């Protein structure tokens, strides 16, 4: 299946019915290989490719009627308890403003304001974002917020949108309205969910293909070995990508795309060894893009040396909020001991894409 999802932002629609409560959720993602080749400047020549999965860490957006002439926005992180000394869940941030007042331009609310404006649902509305972790985690959280918010706002006025439309508009929101230097993989994983093989050109995602899996035991075996290690580092990926030299990313693109192809072949053949080989190849190529990522990865490699880790990969741009580790499950206890007091998640792969939740 190939579904193009590139293009400009659509004009706001006129709501078709009175606003009602709507709740939507969208998954975050991990990419196994190819991340970085989806950047517009990198994918322009010869295209990019990313292979990865939506995971069962979700963003939830609640849209409700509010007083006419007013807009209320809330953003809250409700993650797991942090280790002693680590940052806790962020306190909820709430803004209530008159509709005629200028939109908020601070980091916490720029994306929410952009979705309200893009959908035309910007009067007498309250929108609340609930996440399992604070922003900047390296798992595509901002894209998940955009996709879930677009879907919930549309549903609140009786409108609907297909996954490709939601992905395309979420990319356009970040690039056109917010001016972020972002790729296009995160929005597609949030909208479609599942295990995906994505291709890219200069405008965005040019094709979406569900990964064929040649052996039913492959995905459970891959999931059983995965650990997502929270580094306690949070950063704005757009700012990091702005500083990243396109030339360095372009130089690494061949290796990134080849690694994605190797992972895809591993899934098709049902070969865990081939999937892991491609992941290692992709991790090595990605480390060449960022000194911060390299330093963090090397530090963790030294800490975990000799414990049987087969893949160690920074998630997201730059220093990364999470590191993906793969090792056979029987080695996890020693790895967790070596990591010390960090939050570690065991993600399930292939989570469903954006969906409406019970209101």
C-alpha positions as CSV (number, residue, x, y, z in Angstrom):
1,X,0.0,0.0,0.0
2,X,1.4,3.4,-1.0
3,X,-0.4,6.5,0.4
4,X,1.2,9.9,-0.4
5,X,0.9,12.3,2.5
6,X,2.8,15.3,1.5
7,X,1.4,18.8,0.7
8,X,0.4,22.1,2.2
9,X,-1.9,22.8,5.1
10,X,-5.7,22.8,4.1
11,X,-7.8,25.9,4.7
12,X,-9.8,25.8,8.0
13,X,-13.2,24.2,7.6
14,X,-16.5,25.8,8.8
15,X,-17.7,23.6,11.6
16,X,-20.7,21.4,10.5
17,X,-22.4,21.0,13.9
18,X,-22.3,22.5,17.4
19,X,-19.2,21.5,19.4
20,X,-19.4,18.4,21.6
21,X,-17.0,16.6,23.7
22,X,-14.4,14.4,21.9
23,X,-11.4,12.4,23.1
24,X,-8.7,11.1,20.8
25,X,-5.3,9.4,21.5
26,X,-2.3,8.8,19.3
27,X,0.8,6.6,19.8
28,X,4.4,7.6,20.0
29,X,7.0,5.7,18.0
30,X,10.4,4.1,17.8
31,X,12.3,3.9,14.5
32,X,14.4,0.9,14.0
33,X,16.5,2.4,11.2
34,X,16.6,5.3,8.8
35,X,15.7,8.2,11.2
36,X,17.2,11.4,9.8
37,X,16.7,10.4,6.2
38,X,13.2,11.8,6.4
39,X,14.4,15.4,6.8
40,X,13.4,17.5,3.8
41,X,16.9,18.6,2.9
42,X,18.2,15.1,3.2
43,X,15.4,13.3,1.4
44,X,15.5,15.8,-1.5
45,X,18.1,13.9,-3.5
46,X,17.3,10.2,-3.9
47,X,14.7,10.0,-1.2
48,X,14.7,8.7,2.4
49,X,13.4,5.6,4.2
50,X,12.5,4.8,7.8
51,X,11.3,1.5,9.2
52,X,9.8,1.5,12.7
53,X,6.8,1.0,14.9
54,X,4.1,2.8,16.8
55,X,4.3,2.0,20.5
56,X,1.8,1.7,23.3
57,X,2.9,5.1,24.8
58,X,0.0,7.4,23.9
59,X,-0.9,11.1,23.9
60,X,-4.5,11.9,24.8
61,X,-6.4,15.0,23.8
62,X,-9.7,16.0,25.3
63,X,-11.9,18.7,23.5
64,X,-14.9,20.1,25.3
65,X,-17.3,23.0,24.9
66,X,-16.4,26.2,26.8
67,X,-17.8,29.7,27.2
68,X,-18.4,31.5,23.9
69,X,-15.8,34.0,23.1
70,X,-13.1,32.2,25.1
71,X,-10.4,29.6,24.6
72,X,-9.0,27.4,27.3
73,X,-5.8,25.3,26.9
74,X,-4.2,22.8,29.3
75,X,-1.1,20.7,28.9
76,X,-0.3,18.1,31.6
77,X,2.4,15.3,31.8
78,X,1.4,12.4,33.9
79,X,4.3,10.0,33.6
80,X,5.5,7.3,36.1
81,X,7.1,8.2,39.4
82,X,10.7,9.5,38.8
83,X,13.8,8.2,40.6
84,X,15.0,10.2,43.6
85,X,16.7,13.3,42.3
86,X,15.1,13.1,38.8
87,X,12.6,15.5,37.3
88,X,9.0,14.7,38.3
89,X,5.9,15.0,36.1
90,X,5.5,18.6,34.9
91,X,2.9,20.6,36.7
92,X,-0.2,21.3,34.5
93,X,0.0,24.5,32.5
94,X,-3.3,26.2,31.9
95,X,-4.2,29.3,29.8
96,X,-7.6,30.9,29.4
97,X,-7.8,33.8,26.9
98,X,-10.4,35.7,25.0
99,X,-10.8,34.6,21.4
100,X,-9.9,38.1,20.2
101,X,-6.6,38.1,22.0
102,X,-3.4,37.1,20.2
103,X,-2.6,33.4,20.2
104,X,0.0,32.3,22.7
105,X,3.5,31.9,21.3
106,X,5.3,30.2,24.2
107,X,6.6,26.7,23.6
108,X,4.0,24.9,25.7
109,X,1.0,26.2,23.7
110,X,2.2,27.1,20.1
111,X,1.3,23.7,18.7
112,X,-2.1,23.7,20.4
113,X,-2.8,27.2,19.1
114,X,-1.8,26.1,15.6
115,X,-4.3,23.1,15.6
116,X,-7.1,25.4,16.8
117,X,-6.5,27.8,14.0
118,X,-6.0,25.1,11.4
119,X,-9.3,23.5,12.1
120,X,-11.3,26.6,12.6
121,X,-12.5,25.3,16.0
122,X,-11.3,28.3,17.9
123,X,-14.2,29.8,19.8
124,X,-15.9,28.4,23.0
125,X,-13.5,25.5,23.2
126,X,-11.4,23.9,25.9
127,X,-8.5,21.6,24.8
128,X,-6.5,19.5,27.2
129,X,-3.4,17.5,26.3
130,X,-2.4,14.6,28.6
131,X,0.9,12.7,28.0
132,X,2.7,9.9,29.8
133,X,5.9,11.8,29.7
134,X,7.2,15.4,29.4
135,X,7.9,16.9,26.0
136,X,11.2,16.4,24.3
137,X,11.4,12.6,25.0
138,X,12.7,11.7,21.5
139,X,9.7,9.5,20.7
140,X,7.7,11.8,18.4
141,X,5.5,13.2,21.1
142,X,4.8,16.6,19.6
143,X,3.6,15.0,16.3
144,X,1.4,12.7,18.4
145,X,-0.1,15.8,20.0
146,X,-0.7,17.4,16.7
147,X,-2.4,14.3,15.1
148,X,-4.6,13.6,18.2
149,X,-5.6,17.3,18.5
150,X,-6.5,17.6,14.8
151,X,-8.5,14.4,15.1
152,X,-10.3,15.4,18.3
153,X,-11.1,18.9,17.1
154,X,-12.5,17.6,13.8
155,X,-14.6,15.0,15.7
156,X,-15.9,17.6,18.1
157,X,-17.7,19.4,15.3
158,X,-18.8,16.3,13.3
159,X,-16.0,16.3,10.9
160,X,-13.7,13.3,9.9
161,X,-10.2,12.9,8.5
162,X,-8.4,10.0,7.1
163,X,-4.9,9.0,8.5
164,X,-3.0,10.3,5.5
165,X,-4.8,13.7,5.8
166,X,-4.0,14.0,9.5
167,X,-0.4,13.1,8.9
168,X,0.0,15.6,6.1
169,X,-1.7,18.4,8.0
170,X,0.4,17.7,11.2
171,X,3.6,18.0,9.1
172,X,2.4,21.2,7.6
173,X,1.5,22.6,11.0
174,X,5.0,22.1,12.3
175,X,6.8,23.2,9.1
176,X,4.6,26.1,7.8
177,X,2.9,27.5,10.8
178,X,5.6,26.9,13.4
179,X,8.6,27.0,11.2
180,X,10.1,23.8,12.7
181,X,12.8,21.9,10.8
182,X,11.2,18.6,11.3
183,X,11.0,15.3,9.4
184,X,7.8,13.5,8.6
185,X,8.0,10.1,10.2
186,X,6.5,10.9,13.6
187,X,3.3,12.2,12.2
188,X,2.8,9.1,10.0
189,X,3.4,6.7,12.9
190,X,0.9,8.7,15.0
191,X,-1.8,8.7,12.4
192,X,-1.4,5.1,11.0
193,X,0.1,3.1,13.9
194,X,1.4,-0.4,13.3
195,X,4.7,-1.5,11.9
196,X,5.6,0.7,8.9
197,X,8.1,1.0,6.1
198,X,8.0,4.7,5.0
199,X,9.6,6.5,2.0
200,X,10.2,10.2,1.8
201,X,11.0,13.0,-0.7
202,X,11.6,16.7,-0.3
203,X,7.9,17.4,0.5
204,X,7.3,14.7,3.1
205,X,6.2,11.1,3.3
206,X,5.7,9.8,-0.2
207,X,4.7,6.2,0.7
208,X,3.3,4.2,3.6
209,X,3.7,0.4,3.6
210,X,2.7,-1.9,6.4
211,X,5.7,-4.1,7.1
212,X,5.0,-7.7,6.0
213,X,6.2,-10.1,8.8
214,X,7.5,-13.4,7.6
215,X,7.3,-15.2,10.9
216,X,4.6,-14.8,13.6
217,X,7.2,-15.2,16.4
218,X,9.4,-12.3,15.2
219,X,7.5,-9.3,16.6
220,X,7.0,-10.9,20.1
221,X,10.7,-11.8,20.1
222,X,11.8,-8.3,19.1
223,X,9.4,-6.7,21.7
224,X,10.6,-9.0,24.5
225,X,14.2,-7.8,24.1
226,X,13.4,-4.0,23.9
227,X,14.1,-1.5,26.7
228,X,13.4,2.2,26.4
229,X,15.7,4.0,28.8
230,X,14.8,7.5,29.9
231,X,17.9,9.7,29.9
232,X,16.2,12.5,31.8
233,X,17.4,14.8,28.9
234,X,14.6,16.8,27.3
235,X,15.1,19.0,24.2
236,X,13.2,20.6,21.4
237,X,14.0,18.5,18.3
238,X,13.3,21.4,15.9
239,X,16.0,23.5,17.5
240,X,18.5,20.6,17.2
241,X,17.6,19.9,13.6
242,X,18.0,23.6,12.8
243,X,21.6,23.4,14.1
244,X,22.3,20.1,12.4
245,X,24.3,20.4,9.1
246,X,22.3,19.0,6.2
247,X,25.6,18.0,4.6
248,X,26.5,15.7,7.4
249,X,23.0,14.1,7.3
250,X,23.3,13.8,3.6
251,X,26.6,12.1,3.9
252,X,25.1,9.5,6.2
253,X,21.9,9.1,4.2
254,X,23.1,6.2,2.2
255,X,24.0,4.2,5.3
256,X,20.7,5.2,7.0
257,X,18.6,4.1,4.0
258,X,20.6,0.9,3.6
259,X,20.0,0.0,7.2
260,X,16.3,0.6,6.9
261,X,16.3,-1.7,3.9
262,X,18.1,-4.4,5.9
263,X,15.6,-4.2,8.7
264,X,12.7,-4.4,6.3
265,X,14.2,-7.5,4.7
266,X,14.6,-9.0,8.1
267,X,10.9,-8.5,8.9
268,X,9.9,-10.0,5.5
269,X,12.1,-13.0,6.0
270,X,11.1,-13.4,9.6
271,X,14.8,-13.1,10.7
272,X,15.4,-11.5,14.0
273,X,19.2,-11.6,13.4
274,X,18.8,-9.6,10.2
275,X,16.5,-7.0,11.9
276,X,19.1,-6.6,14.7
277,X,21.9,-6.3,12.2
278,X,20.1,-3.5,10.4
279,X,19.3,-1.7,13.7
280,X,23.0,-1.8,14.6
281,X,24.0,-0.5,11.2
282,X,21.4,2.3,11.5
283,X,22.5,3.2,15.0
284,X,26.2,3.6,13.9
285,X,25.1,5.8,11.0
286,X,23.0,8.0,13.2
287,X,25.7,8.5,15.7
288,X,27.7,10.3,13.0
289,X,25.0,13.0,12.8
290,X,25.4,14.4,16.3
291,X,28.2,14.8,18.7
292,X,25.7,15.0,21.6
293,X,24.1,11.7,20.6
294,X,27.5,10.1,20.1
295,X,28.7,11.2,23.6
296,X,25.5,9.9,25.3
297,X,25.5,6.6,23.4
298,X,29.2,6.0,24.1
299,X,28.7,6.7,27.8
300,X,25.9,4.2,28.0
301,X,27.8,1.7,26.0
302,X,30.7,1.9,28.5
303,X,28.3,1.4,31.4
304,X,26.7,-1.6,29.8
305,X,29.8,-3.1,28.4
306,X,30.0,-6.9,28.8
307,X,26.3,-7.3,29.7
308,X,25.2,-8.6,26.3
309,X,23.6,-5.5,24.8
310,X,23.2,-6.1,21.0
311,X,21.7,-2.8,20.0
312,X,22.0,0.6,21.6
313,X,20.4,3.5,19.8
314,X,19.5,7.1,20.6
315,X,15.9,8.0,19.9
316,X,15.0,11.3,18.3
317,X,17.3,14.1,17.3
318,X,20.5,15.2,19.1
319,X,21.0,14.1,22.7
320,X,17.8,12.2,22.7
321,X,15.3,11.8,25.6
322,X,15.4,8.0,25.4
323,X,17.8,5.3,24.4
324,X,16.6,2.1,22.8
325,X,18.4,-1.0,24.0
326,X,17.9,-4.5,22.7
327,X,19.2,-7.6,24.5
328,X,17.8,-11.1,25.2
329,X,15.3,-10.9,28.0
330,X,17.4,-13.1,30.3
331,X,20.1,-10.3,30.4
332,X,17.7,-7.5,31.3
333,X,18.1,-7.9,35.1
334,X,21.8,-7.2,35.0
335,X,21.3,-4.4,32.5
336,X,18.7,-2.7,34.7
337,X,21.1,-3.0,37.7
338,X,23.8,-1.3,35.7
339,X,21.5,1.5,34.5
340,X,20.7,2.5,38.1
341,X,17.7,4.6,39.1
342,X,16.3,5.4,35.7
343,X,12.8,5.0,34.3
344,X,12.8,2.1,31.9
345,X,9.9,1.1,29.7
346,X,9.2,-2.1,27.9
347,X,7.2,-1.0,24.8
348,X,4.8,-3.1,22.9
349,X,5.3,-2.7,19.1
350,X,2.6,-2.1,16.5
351,X,0.2,0.0,18.6
352,X,-2.9,1.2,16.7
353,X,-2.9,4.7,15.2
354,X,-4.9,7.7,16.2
355,X,-8.4,6.8,17.4
356,X,-11.4,8.2,19.3
357,X,-11.6,7.1,22.9
358,X,-14.8,6.8,25.0
359,X,-16.0,10.4,25.7
